[in-house]
Each structure stands twice: as C-alpha cells, then as structure tokens.
C-alpha cells in the first residue's frame, strides 16, 4: 500500500483527540487503532485503544495532557476496529473494521 502524505489541513486535525470526544458520548463502544510510528528510517507497531473518552496505548507511552497531541512522533494509522461492550469470551463483540491509511 502506498503511503499518503498528509496535507497541511489534515496535519491540524488531532484525529485521536476527536475520536476520544466521540467515544465519551458513546460509552458502549471500544475503538482499536492500529498502525505504526515513524522513527527515523524504521517503523514501530502502534496500537491504541479508545474507550469512554480515554486513550490507552499497548505499544507506546502516550500523552494524557489535553493540550498536547496523544502521540509525539509522526505516525500512520492503517486499521480501525470497533467493538461493543462489555467484552466477553463467549460473545462476538466485533462490529466493524475499516482499513485505510492516515499519516500524522
């Protein structure tokens, strides 16, 4: 898949912060973001879970200060997965998956 360069307008959008705001209004959903962080010449896997308006990363430290961006590095999001809550082992909670590519 070819990487899409971010436009100046897109760079001003804090997608993760906007998704947190949406998540706070829909508390019975979990959104899992997958992608990678660009550090120099290599890529590191990135995974962020958003639930009830809060982000948590399973792969990198994130910023909890609302005045700052959640991820301080350049990153690319490639996969968005939505689940309904509560999560259980016996019930299929998966709702939808979107594969795309956003660079920030």
Secondary structure as UniProt FT lines:
FT   HELIX           8..12
FT   HELIX           15..25
FT   TURN            27..28
FT   STRAND          29..39
FT   TURN            40..41
FT   STRAND          42..51
FT   TURN            52..53
FT   STRAND          54..57
FT   TURN            66..67
FT   STRAND          74..84
FT   STRAND          94..103
//
